[in-house]
Amino acid sequence: MRAWLELVRAPAALSVPGDTLAGAAAAGRSARPGLAAASVLLYWGGMALNDWSDRKIDAKERPERPIPSGRISPEGALGLAAALTGAGVATAAVFGGRRGLALAGLLAGAAWAYDLRLKHTAAGPAAMAACRVLDVLLGAGPHTRAAAPMALAVGAHTYGITLLGRAEVDGATPATVTQALAATGASAALAAVACRGGETTGRLGAAAMIAGYLATAGRAQAALRADPDPEQVRQAVRMSILGLIPLQAAAVAGRGRFAQAAALLAALPAGRWLSAKVATS
């Protein structure tokens, strides 16, 4: 079981349900837990496919990963990726109708294109960012324009994480760290724009969440300026993944949905604990 959890990077999925919650809040519509479940399934499917696609590279660079270590067969990983992706698209159709089916289909296509073709190209970070943009819009339903700033905030954050992820083996260059920090700053600015229309208490709550995001993701990334070796990069990536949670919570709190925001933030300590137990990068 541990090998399968490592394959799909299970703890990192705690950063996924907040996408659809943020999209729903930004669009002013009720959250649909079924769409959050669809997002998690699609995320896990993409992670399994990622390891299948990188199995030869991992055999040299990360022999401890489930496939090169022999704990999971390549066929098993590919089969799981297909099953999880199909289940995610079907779940989105059930809870989101035709629009949910269309967005989930686009999301699945973008994830598979990234894993199979684009990951090691210049278009890779943008493709991964597009996946998370679509995930936020999945929660927004027909109100995609209203949710666009928040979707772009999550996309910018994901772009920065993906840049850092490319440095997990050899370490980060100063340019990579600068680009990641710029993406994080852009994400915070876009989130502030997305939350500007709420009531005073909501705006204050959103501001606090954005500050928490910068303290979690931004601080971990800034520390790479002093120590950019691979282990520190992997730690920064893990913290940046979890840092997405307060960013999502900002959109939710900005609309006065403080109970939902608190529920999202409660996933942070659990994510830190699980990340120490199960590899997420």
Secondary structure by P-SEA (a helix, b strand, c coil): caaaaaaaccccccccaaaaaaaaaaacbbbbaaaaaaaaaaaaaaaaaaaaaacccccccccccccccccccaaaaaaaaaaaaaaaaaaaaacccaaaaaaaaaaaaaaaaaacccccccaaaaaaaaaaaaaaaaaaccccccaaaaaaaaaaaaaaaaaaaaaccccccaaaaaaaaaaaaaaaaaaaaaaccccaaaaaaaaaaaaaaaaacaaaaaaccccccaaaaaaaaaaaaaaaaaaaaaaaaaacaaaaaaaaaaaaaaaaaaaaccccc
